[in-house]
Structures are given as structure tokens and as C-alpha cells.
Amino acid sequence: MSADTADVTDTTKKKKQDEKKVDWIAEIRGLALMLLAVFAFHSFIAKPFYIPSESMLPNLLVGDRLVVSKYPYGWNWSSVSFHLAPRGDWRVAASTPEYGDIVIPVHPERDEDYIKRVVGRPGDRLAVRNGQIILNGEPVPQEAEPPLDLPIDANSDCMGFYEPSFLATDEAGNRVCRVPVYRETLPNGANYLIIDHMNGGLDNFVEMTIPEGHVFVMGDNRDHSSDSRELNSSRGLLGPVPLENIGGRAEFISFSLDGSTTLNPVSWFTSLREGRAWTTLRPAVDAGASAE
């Protein structure tokens, strides 16, 4: 082999070795940029949310996965994902939630996300009497509707109501949780179903004026929700929620799991609840209602 041929061979080998080397700095930079983009999307556009409790029954089931938008009320410290931003009263492009919106309030003392419905806005006078909201001196209408069948599965066993009579069998022979429901309609016409089946400790709430920059929120499962009515308990939200503690608005259910998911890939599909994906979480609105 000539010297020229050897030089060409060595050059080719060196070139191939250089091509095999990983540019770790570029790889790490790319990964960091990807994580930053995900973090920014979660903080400023939308993020997924999981329902862990029954406080929003009958409209949200344990196991529902939601999409929460971050921009409807502007941005603040609670918009930032993983609660990495320090608390403060600053807000950017701020606006106020509407009656009936399902929002994500952060506990006033702990970095815990709740999910509740807005039933009172800044300046409103709000009380609760025998389970009925009194808003600015007027009872919020509640109309009884036919009982609603909720599924019984690994995520929902109906035991949280402490009412054995709710256990029933539907026409298809399935065991269900048959709950009494009311349709509640707020002043802007927003209406939705609630459950109020017993005389609970939070069924009566002395009238208060909601401070400016705050909203009053409640769970739809009225006897089993720790919310703005809880003034003296660390479980609840300790009164009206500052708007800077509202981290977003629930938009729709992306999918829902019944609690039977395992490592078996087949269960990833069989555990999906039918008919819940893409269900909107915006309340129905009575077009004939006042827009106040």
C-alpha cells in the first residue's frame, strides 16, 4: 500500500470516528429548550388536570382528566406550573371569572390546587340558607330534576354519600349510584347540576360581601366539598379566593379512567369510561337570563 493510499484510509477512518461522536452540549441544549417550551406551554397556555375527589360530582368524576386553560383571566403567580413562582398580588392582562366558571383556585396557605365553581363575584352579597345560595338578597333558583345515575367502579364506589339507598341497578343491569340532583341557575343564566342530599354543616353561611379582587367558589357536591364556605378549617379555602390565586379555567374532559388501569396495555383502553372524552366543562347558559 502506498503512502498516499494509507493517508486517505487514515483520513476516512478519522472522519467516521468524528461522525460517531455525540455533541453532548448540543443534546443537552436541545433537551433544555424542549423542557422550557413544555414549561412555558403549561404556564401560559394550558395544562392537564386530574380529578382526585368527589367534590364536583355529578359533573366531574374521580378519574376524569381535564384540560385547564391558563389565559382566560390573565396570568399571575398561580398560573406558573408546579408553583415555582413566589406568591404575590400581581396580575397581567387580568379579568374576572364569570358566574358558573369552573376554576382552579390555589389554597391560601398551601401549594394545593382545588377545583371549584364560581358562584359569587367581587362586590356580591352572598349567603347560604338551607343549602340554597342567596345572592344579593335573591335566592338562586334550584329546580329538582330526575335522579342521575353515576357509574360504580374502582374510582367511584358511591360510599362517599353515606347513603345506602343511592345504590341501585339501571335498566341494563349495571350497579349505579342514583343521586338526587338540582339544576342551579346563576344570574347570568349559567346553569348546571348540583347534589345537595342532606343537612350538612355548610348548608348555612352568614351573609358576607365578597371583597374586590375575590370570587366565592363552591363544589357542585355541596355536602361533600371543602370550599369558600370553610372559614375556620385548613381543609377549605378559608373564604373568598383572591383572583391572583386562580390558576386557570377548566375547559373540557380529555378522557376518563375507571380505576382498573394496570401495566397490561390492554387495560389502557378497557379502563376508559365511555362518553366522557371531549365533554365541555363550560356551563349551559339560559339565553333569556339577565347578563348582569
Secondary structure by P-SEA (a helix, b strand, c coil): ccaaaaaaaaaaaaaaaaaaccaaaaaaaaaaaaaaaaaaaaccccbbbbbccccccccccccbbbbbbccccccccccccccccccccccccbbbbccccccccccccccbbbbbbbccccccbbbbccccccccccccbbbbccbbbbbbccccccccccccccccccccccccbbbbbbbbbccccbbbbbbbccccccccccbbbbcccbbbbbbccccccccccccccccccccccccccccccccccccccccccccccccccccccccccccccccccccccccc
